[in-house]
């Protein structure tokens, strides 16, 4: 009989969600009240490269845009790889939309506020309704866990007309 831990199930669901997502369809929701799973699973954070950074190529902070919004992600000092691919100094993008940074010791949640790009995408088109939006990038390792130290962009604000 194979014994599965709650973390193993959580990880497999998160990995499956990222491998099947598209830019217009955010990944499935990943439970975030998993402090007990973290302790049981012995999660550790992957080291980031010294000076690594992620940033928005476009749009720029304060831009007024129309929907669908084309967003281009930039990265320096690390490689972009698919989720599940373990490689030193690499990861994949997560786009935070009107959301705070998640718990940095856990896999990034996946919902309409935390969009995963586990396919190694460096751009997307998002359909957003009119209004102001705060956007931020966060790099995650092969398990969707932010690096140590985290590789996170400055937050930008865009106005969608």
C-alpha positions as CSV (number, residue, x, y, z in Angstrom):
1,X,0.0,0.0,0.0
2,X,1.3,3.5,-0.9
3,X,1.1,6.0,1.9
4,X,0.4,9.6,0.8
5,X,0.8,12.6,3.0
6,X,-1.4,15.6,2.8
7,X,1.5,17.5,1.3
8,X,2.0,14.9,-1.5
9,X,-1.7,15.3,-2.6
10,X,-1.4,19.1,-2.3
11,X,1.8,19.2,-4.4
12,X,0.4,16.9,-7.1
13,X,-2.8,18.9,-7.4
14,X,-0.8,22.2,-7.7
15,X,1.5,20.7,-10.3
16,X,-1.3,19.3,-12.3
17,X,-3.1,22.7,-12.2
18,X,-0.1,24.6,-13.5
19,X,0.6,22.1,-16.3
20,X,-2.9,22.5,-17.7
21,X,-3.5,26.3,-17.2
22,X,-3.7,28.9,-19.9
23,X,-3.3,32.6,-19.7
24,X,-7.1,33.1,-19.8
25,X,-7.8,30.3,-17.3
26,X,-6.1,30.7,-13.9
27,X,-5.1,27.5,-12.3
28,X,-7.2,25.6,-9.7
29,X,-7.4,27.0,-6.2
30,X,-4.7,25.6,-3.9
31,X,-5.6,25.5,-0.2
32,X,-3.6,28.1,1.8
33,X,-4.2,27.0,5.4
34,X,-1.5,24.4,5.3
35,X,0.9,25.4,8.1
36,X,0.6,21.8,9.5
37,X,1.5,20.4,6.0
38,X,4.6,22.6,5.9
39,X,5.9,21.3,9.2
40,X,5.0,17.7,8.3
41,X,6.5,17.9,4.8
42,X,9.7,19.6,5.8
43,X,9.5,22.2,3.0
44,X,12.6,24.2,2.3
45,X,13.1,27.2,0.0
46,X,15.4,27.1,-3.0
47,X,18.2,29.7,-3.1
48,X,17.9,32.5,-5.7
49,X,20.9,34.0,-7.5
50,X,22.5,37.0,-6.0
51,X,21.0,40.1,-7.6
52,X,18.2,38.2,-9.4
53,X,15.2,40.2,-10.3
54,X,11.8,40.0,-12.1
55,X,10.1,43.1,-13.5
56,X,7.4,44.2,-15.9
57,X,8.5,45.0,-19.5
58,X,5.0,46.2,-20.2
59,X,2.8,47.7,-19.1
60,X,4.5,50.4,-17.1
61,X,3.4,51.6,-13.7
62,X,0.5,54.1,-14.2
63,X,-0.3,53.1,-17.8
64,X,-3.9,53.3,-19.0
65,X,-4.6,50.2,-21.1
66,X,-7.6,48.4,-22.7
67,X,-8.7,44.9,-22.2
68,X,-7.3,42.3,-23.0
69,X,-4.2,43.6,-21.4
70,X,-0.9,42.3,-22.8
71,X,1.7,41.8,-20.0
72,X,5.3,41.0,-20.6
73,X,7.5,39.7,-17.8
74,X,11.3,40.3,-17.5
75,X,13.9,38.4,-15.5
76,X,17.6,38.9,-14.9
77,X,20.0,36.6,-13.1
78,X,17.9,33.4,-13.3
79,X,16.3,31.1,-15.9
80,X,12.7,30.6,-16.6
81,X,11.7,26.9,-16.6
82,X,8.5,24.8,-16.4
83,X,7.0,24.0,-13.0
84,X,8.3,20.6,-11.8
85,X,11.7,21.1,-13.6
86,X,14.3,21.3,-10.8
87,X,17.3,23.4,-11.9
88,X,19.5,25.6,-9.9
89,X,18.8,29.4,-10.2
90,X,15.6,28.9,-12.1
91,X,11.8,29.1,-11.6
92,X,8.6,30.2,-13.2
93,X,6.5,33.4,-12.9
94,X,3.4,34.0,-10.8
95,X,1.3,37.1,-11.4
96,X,-0.3,38.6,-8.4
97,X,-3.4,40.7,-9.2
98,X,-4.7,42.9,-6.4
99,X,-3.1,40.6,-3.9
100,X,-0.5,40.7,-1.1
101,X,2.6,38.5,-1.2
102,X,1.6,35.0,-0.1
103,X,3.3,33.1,2.7
104,X,6.9,32.8,1.3
105,X,7.4,29.3,3.0
106,X,4.5,27.7,1.1
107,X,3.6,27.1,-2.5
108,X,2.0,30.1,-4.1
109,X,-1.8,29.9,-4.0
110,X,-3.5,29.5,-7.4
111,X,-6.7,31.5,-8.0
112,X,-7.9,34.6,-9.8
113,X,-5.5,36.7,-7.7
114,X,-2.4,34.4,-8.0
115,X,-2.0,33.3,-11.6
116,X,0.7,30.6,-12.3
117,X,2.8,30.4,-15.4
118,X,4.1,26.9,-14.9
119,X,4.5,26.5,-18.6
120,X,7.4,28.9,-18.5
121,X,5.5,31.7,-20.2
122,X,7.0,35.2,-20.1
123,X,4.0,37.0,-21.3
124,X,0.2,36.8,-21.2
125,X,-3.0,38.5,-22.2
126,X,-5.6,39.1,-19.5
127,X,-9.2,40.1,-19.8
128,X,-9.8,42.6,-17.0
129,X,-12.8,44.8,-16.5
130,X,-12.6,48.6,-16.2
131,X,-10.8,49.8,-13.1
132,X,-7.5,50.1,-11.3
133,X,-5.4,47.0,-10.8
134,X,-2.2,46.4,-8.8
135,X,0.1,43.8,-10.4
136,X,3.2,42.2,-9.0
137,X,5.5,39.3,-10.2
138,X,6.8,36.6,-7.9
139,X,9.2,33.8,-9.1
140,X,8.5,30.3,-7.7
141,X,10.8,27.3,-7.8
142,X,9.9,23.9,-9.3
143,X,7.4,23.3,-6.4
144,X,5.9,26.8,-6.7
145,X,7.6,28.0,-3.5
146,X,9.2,31.4,-3.6
147,X,13.0,31.5,-3.5
148,X,15.3,32.5,-0.6
149,X,15.6,35.4,-0.8
150,X,12.4,35.9,-2.8
151,X,12.6,37.2,-6.4
152,X,9.7,39.7,-6.5
153,X,9.0,42.7,-8.6
154,X,7.9,46.2,-7.5
155,X,4.1,46.4,-7.6
156,X,2.7,48.4,-10.5
157,X,-0.7,50.0,-11.0
158,X,-2.6,49.9,-14.3
159,X,-5.8,51.6,-15.2
160,X,-8.1,49.5,-17.5
161,X,-10.6,51.5,-19.6
